[in-house]
């Protein structure tokens, strides 16, 4: 196709981000996490485009270590965390949320 209707060159930037994390925790079988990704395109005029990408899924492997990165810079912090420890932290966050919700049943999520 040669002709591009309303074609306009743009200036700006694009990057990839994780837009959603889904944790499946089946009663029988290992937990699994799926990371939804999207490409963000900023046009330089204030318009932001969100383009969905292929999700990435991983099964739970308790002993696997993950390098901890600084969310602001993307640089390694020098720390690592095992998937087992991360599972314990997510479990704890879940119970803290449930406990808080039971204490305030009218709070909307």
C-alpha positions as CSV (number, residue, x, y, z in Angstrom):
1,X,0.0,0.0,0.0
2,X,1.6,3.3,-1.1
3,X,-0.9,6.0,0.0
4,X,-1.2,6.6,3.7
5,X,-4.3,8.6,4.6
6,X,-3.7,11.5,7.0
7,X,-0.1,10.5,7.4
8,X,1.8,12.7,9.8
9,X,5.4,12.3,11.1
10,X,5.6,12.3,14.8
11,X,8.3,13.1,17.4
12,X,8.3,11.5,20.8
13,X,9.3,8.2,22.5
14,X,8.2,4.7,22.9
15,X,8.9,2.1,25.6
16,X,7.6,-1.2,26.9
17,X,6.0,-1.6,30.3
18,X,4.2,-4.3,32.3
19,X,0.5,-3.2,32.5
20,X,-0.8,-6.1,34.6
21,X,0.4,-9.1,36.6
22,X,-1.9,-12.1,37.0
23,X,-1.0,-14.8,39.5
24,X,-2.8,-18.2,39.1
25,X,-2.6,-20.2,42.3
26,X,-4.4,-23.5,41.5
27,X,-5.2,-25.9,44.3
28,X,-3.5,-28.7,42.4
29,X,-0.4,-27.7,40.5
30,X,2.3,-25.1,40.7
31,X,1.4,-21.4,40.7
32,X,2.0,-19.4,37.5
33,X,2.4,-15.7,36.8
34,X,1.5,-13.9,33.6
35,X,2.9,-10.5,32.8
36,X,0.7,-8.4,30.4
37,X,2.9,-6.0,28.4
38,X,2.2,-2.9,26.3
39,X,4.2,-0.6,24.2
40,X,3.6,3.1,25.1
41,X,4.1,5.6,22.3
42,X,4.2,9.3,23.3
43,X,3.7,11.4,20.2
44,X,5.3,14.6,21.5
45,X,1.9,16.4,21.3
46,X,0.6,14.9,24.5
47,X,-1.2,12.0,22.9
48,X,-0.2,8.6,24.4
49,X,-0.9,5.3,22.6
50,X,-1.1,2.0,24.4
51,X,-0.3,-1.0,22.2
52,X,-0.9,-4.4,23.7
53,X,1.9,-7.0,23.3
54,X,2.2,-10.7,23.8
55,X,2.0,-11.6,27.5
56,X,4.9,-13.5,29.2
57,X,4.1,-16.4,31.5
58,X,6.3,-18.3,34.0
59,X,5.7,-21.2,36.3
60,X,6.7,-21.0,39.9
61,X,10.2,-22.4,40.6
62,X,10.9,-21.9,44.4
63,X,14.7,-21.9,44.2
64,X,15.1,-19.6,41.2
65,X,16.8,-16.3,42.2
66,X,15.7,-13.0,40.6
67,X,18.0,-9.9,40.6
68,X,16.2,-7.0,42.2
69,X,16.1,-3.9,40.0
70,X,15.5,-0.3,41.0
71,X,12.0,0.6,39.5
72,X,13.1,4.2,38.9
73,X,16.4,3.4,37.1
74,X,16.2,-0.2,36.0
75,X,19.7,-0.7,37.5
76,X,20.5,-3.8,39.7
77,X,20.4,-3.1,43.4
78,X,22.9,-5.9,44.2
79,X,20.1,-7.9,45.9
80,X,18.4,-11.0,44.9
81,X,15.2,-12.7,46.0
82,X,14.0,-16.3,45.5
83,X,10.7,-17.0,43.9
84,X,9.9,-18.8,47.2
85,X,10.5,-15.6,49.2
86,X,8.4,-13.6,46.7
87,X,5.6,-16.1,47.1
88,X,5.7,-15.5,50.9
89,X,5.6,-11.7,50.4
90,X,2.6,-11.9,48.0
91,X,0.8,-14.3,50.4
92,X,1.4,-11.9,53.2
93,X,0.2,-8.9,51.2
94,X,-3.0,-10.9,50.3
95,X,-3.7,-11.7,54.0
96,X,-3.0,-8.0,55.0
97,X,-5.5,-6.9,52.3
98,X,-8.2,-9.4,53.4
99,X,-7.8,-8.5,57.0
100,X,-8.1,-4.8,56.2
101,X,-11.1,-5.4,54.0
102,X,-12.8,-7.4,56.8
103,X,-12.2,-4.5,59.2
104,X,-13.8,-2.1,56.8
105,X,-16.4,-4.0,54.8
106,X,-17.9,-0.9,53.1
107,X,-14.6,0.1,51.3
108,X,-14.9,-0.4,47.6
109,X,-12.1,-1.9,45.6
